[in-house]
């Protein structure tokens, strides 16, 4: 028996909800379910345009994330200069937030440092 399209959409929605916490943009989701001791396998793949990553809102940004974005501009700044501009130390905690903002597409990183994307 093949699962219904409604079940397929529910499973994909649940997977997207779980993956949204990772902070990565989600483009495609594949779910594999093996049942009956491996005798049956169901594979669900999302269709193009079916997965919509929730937009980034201020509620999803920490106070440190907001401070980093406020300190960045069109000119790239190395992490140490960015930290100094914010009045903070350049430690692993700050660098982790920088990496997360880059992964989420809110910052661009180049050889000269970090800046707001598209500027």
N, C-alpha and C positions, 0 to 999 in steps of 0.2 A: 504494500500500500504506500503510495507516494504522498508525502505531507502536502497539505493545501497551500495555496498561495498566501493565504492569511497567516498561516503559521510561519511561512518563510519570511514574510515581512516583519512579523513580531520578533523572530529570532535575530534578524539583521538589525532591527531597531535596538534590541537589547545589547547586542554586540557593540553597536556604535556608542550607546550610552556608557558602557564599560570602558571602551577605548578612549572616550572623550577626556577622561581624567588624565590621560598621558600627555595632553597638550599638543599632540601632533595633529596636523591636518589629516583627515581620513578621506581617502579617495575610493578605495575598493575594499570590500570585506568578503572573505570566504569562510564558511562554516562547514565543517565536516562532522557528521554524526554517524557513528558505527553502532549498529544494533544487532541483536540476536547472535551474540558471540562472534561477531565479525562477518556474519553471512550477508548482512545488508548494510549498505553505505549510502547515505544521502549527502549530497554536496550542494550547498546554497551559495551562489555568488551574486553579489550586488550588480545591478545594471548601471551603465553610465548615467550619471545625474541622479541616481537614486539615493546616494549617500550625501547628506548635507551636514557639514560640520557646523556646529552652533557658532555664531559670531562671538568674537571676544568682547566682553563687556567690562566695565570698571569693576563689577562684582567679582570677576575672575582674576583680577590683578591684585597682588599684595601691595602694601604700602611701599615696599622696596622696589617692586616693579614700576609703580607709578613714578617714584623718584628717579629711577634710571631713565625712563622715557622723557620725563621733564628736563633732565640734564642733557639729553642728546639733542643734536641738531643736524644740519646738513653736512657739517664738517666732521670727518671721522676723528674719534678720540680713542687713544689706547685705554685699556681698563684702568691703569693707574691714574691717568689724568681725569678720567671720568669719575673715579672714586674721590679724588681730591676735590673736584668741582662740587660733588655732593657732600663733602665733609665727612667721608667715611674711609675706612681702611679697605685696601684692595685684598680681600681674603677669599678663601674658597667659597664662602657663602655668596658673596657678591658675584663671583665668576659663574657659579651655578645658575643664578638668576639671569645673568647675561646670556648663557647658553640656552636657557629655556625660552627667553624672549626671541632669540634668533630662530630657534626651532619653530616657534609659533608664528614667525613671519612679521613680528612687530619691530625687530631690529635687523639691520644688515651688518654683517661682519666682513671686513676686508683686511688687507695687509696693514693698513694704517690705523685700524681700530673699528669702533662701533659707531653707527649713525642711524638715523631714522631712514627706513626704506623709501625709495622713490624720490629722494631729494637730491 
